[in-house]
Amino acid sequence: MQTLLETQPPSMKSTTVDIRYVNALLERGRRAGVNVDALIDRLGIFPNVLAEPNARLSSELYIRLATLMVRATQDEFILLNGTPRTKPGTFAMMAHTVIQCPTLHKAMLRAGQFYRLFVNDIRFKLTQHGDKAYYSIRFIDPSIDWDHTSTESLLVIFHRFFSWLIGQRLVLDHVRLTSQSPSNAAEFRYLFRCPVKFGAET
């Protein structure tokens, strides 16, 4: 999955986060042994909001929650499957590593090479066919990312990063996801602004 770097004033959709991702983040924290109830209380997130399927949380609050979760687990992947992968600051160091690349192509390749030094169970891959480039992120064992939200979030983050790197929105032709269409499928149109295919083959 990929997302866009907005170049115009953000809309309501771009400044809030679907509650599905908030609850997915909290569940990852619970499985990692984090006292998520204390974090919810600390941030002033009301439990009834978490139970509302159409609710949204401000992006700022979501980022604060994610930051506290990373700090609590000392892992940017929130100890998915009980496995530590990258310490806080790893993504920032990757950014420093690729920022001097002369082309976007080389930057995308180097980002994948960087993460392969630390992560063994997630594959970052760039392929090119003619004038089309394809960037994929997948877990070797799909059950680790049981609801697909970690993969979705990673692709969102990387697409935003690559867009920032070139100083303009990286336009997408389409997005292919192996997951089946979720309850918030309409959300993906706001994230990607392009056709999205669910249930795609790997």
C-alpha positions in Angstrom: 0.0 0.0 0.0 1.2 3.5 -0.7 -0.1 7.0 0.2 0.4 10.5 -1.0 2.2 13.6 0.2 -0.4 16.3 0.1 0.6 19.6 -1.6 -2.7 21.4 -0.8 -4.3 22.3 2.6 -5.2 19.0 4.3 -8.8 17.9 4.4 -10.5 16.2 7.3 -9.7 12.8 5.9 -5.9 13.6 5.8 -5.7 15.0 9.3 -7.5 12.1 11.1 -6.9 8.4 11.3 -9.5 5.7 10.9 -10.2 4.0 14.3 -9.3 0.6 12.7 -5.6 1.6 12.7 -5.9 3.0 16.3 -7.3 -0.3 17.6 -4.8 -2.3 15.6 -1.9 -0.3 17.2 -3.4 -0.8 20.6 -3.8 -4.6 20.1 -0.1 -4.8 19.1 0.8 -3.0 22.3 -1.3 -5.4 24.3 0.4 -8.4 22.8 3.8 -6.8 23.5 2.9 -6.4 27.2 2.3 -2.6 27.1 -0.2 -1.2 29.6 -2.3 0.3 26.8 -5.1 1.3 29.2 -2.7 3.7 30.9 -1.7 5.2 27.6 -5.3 5.7 26.5 -6.0 7.4 29.8 -2.8 9.5 29.6 -3.8 10.8 26.1 -7.4 11.3 27.0 -8.8 8.9 24.4 -12.3 7.8 25.4 -13.0 4.1 25.3 -16.4 4.7 23.7 -14.6 6.3 20.7 -12.5 3.2 20.3 -15.7 1.1 20.1 -17.3 3.3 17.4 -16.5 1.7 14.0 -16.8 5.0 12.1 -14.8 7.1 14.6 -11.6 8.9 13.7 -8.7 10.1 15.8 -6.6 13.1 15.1 -3.3 12.3 13.3 -1.4 14.2 16.0 -2.9 12.0 18.8 -2.3 8.9 16.8 1.4 9.8 16.3 1.7 10.5 20.0 0.2 7.1 20.8 2.5 5.4 18.3 5.5 7.2 19.7 4.7 6.1 23.3 4.2 2.5 22.1 7.6 2.5 20.4 9.2 4.0 23.5 7.5 1.4 25.7 8.6 -1.6 23.6 11.9 0.0 22.4 11.0 -1.3 18.9 9.7 0.5 15.9 7.7 -2.6 15.0 6.0 -2.8 18.5 7.5 -6.3 19.0 5.3 -8.0 16.5 5.2 -11.7 17.2 7.4 -11.1 20.2 10.4 -10.3 18.0 12.5 -7.1 18.4 13.4 -5.7 15.0 14.6 -2.1 15.0 15.4 0.3 17.9 13.8 3.7 18.0 15.6 6.0 15.6 16.3 3.3 13.0 13.9 4.9 10.4 15.6 8.3 11.0 19.0 6.8 10.4 17.7 5.2 7.2 16.6 8.6 6.0 20.1 10.0 6.7 21.5 7.1 4.7 19.4 7.6 1.6 19.0 11.3 1.5 22.1 11.8 -0.6 21.2 9.3 -3.3 21.2 11.0 -6.7 18.0 9.4 -7.9 14.7 8.1 -6.4 15.5 4.7 -7.9 18.7 4.4 -5.9 17.1 5.8 -2.8 14.4 3.1 -2.9 17.0 0.4 -3.4 19.2 1.7 -0.6 16.2 1.9 1.8 15.6 -1.8 1.2 19.2 -2.6 1.6 19.3 -0.7 4.9 16.4 -2.6 6.4 17.8 -6.0 5.3 20.7 -5.3 7.7 18.2 -5.4 10.7 15.1 -7.3 9.6 14.9 -10.9 8.5 11.2 -11.5 8.2 10.1 -8.5 6.1 10.9 -8.1 2.5 11.3 -4.7 0.9 11.5 -5.1 -2.9 11.8 -2.7 -5.9 11.2 -4.1 -9.4 10.9 -2.4 -12.7 9.1 -3.4 -15.9 9.5 -0.9 -18.8 8.5 2.5 -17.5 6.7 1.1 -14.5 8.3 0.7 -11.0 6.8 -1.6 -8.4 7.6 -1.3 -4.7 6.4 -4.1 -2.3 6.6 -4.7 1.4 5.6 -8.1 2.8 6.0 -10.3 5.8 7.5 -13.7 5.1 5.0 -15.2 7.5 1.7 -13.3 6.8 0.2 -14.4 10.2 2.6 -12.0 12.0 0.7 -9.1 10.5 -2.7 -10.8 11.1 -4.9 -7.9 10.2 -2.5 -6.4 7.5 -2.4 -3.0 9.2 1.4 -3.1 9.8 2.0 -3.7 6.1 -0.4 -1.0 5.1 1.1 1.4 7.5 4.6 0.6 6.3 3.7 1.3 2.7 2.0 4.5 3.7 5.1 5.7 5.6 7.5 4.8 2.9 5.4 6.4 0.1 5.2 9.6 2.1 8.9 9.5 2.8 9.8 8.9 -0.9 7.4 11.8 -1.9 9.1 14.1 0.6 12.5 13.0 -0.7 11.8 14.2 -4.2 9.9 17.3 -3.1 6.6 16.4 -4.7 3.8 13.9 -4.5 4.8 10.5 -5.9 1.8 9.7 -8.1 0.5 6.2 -8.0 -0.9 4.2 -10.9 -2.5 1.6 -8.7 -2.2 -0.3 -5.4 -2.4 -4.1 -5.0 -3.1 -5.6 -1.6 -3.1 -9.3 -0.7 -5.7 -8.7 2.0 -9.4 -9.0 1.4 -11.5 -5.8 1.3 -11.8 -4.5 4.9 -14.7 -2.8 6.5 -13.1 0.6 5.9 -12.3 -0.1 2.2 -13.5 3.4 1.2 -10.6 4.8 3.4 -8.1 3.6 0.9 -9.3 5.9 -1.8 -8.4 8.8 0.5 -5.0 7.3 1.3 -3.9 6.5 -2.3 -6.0 8.5 -4.8 -5.7 5.6 -7.2 -7.4 2.3 -8.0 -6.9 -0.2 -5.2 -7.2 -4.0 -5.8 -7.8 -6.3 -2.8 -7.1 -10.0 -2.7 -4.1 -9.7 -5.1 -1.7 -12.6 -5.5 1.8 -12.2 -4.0 
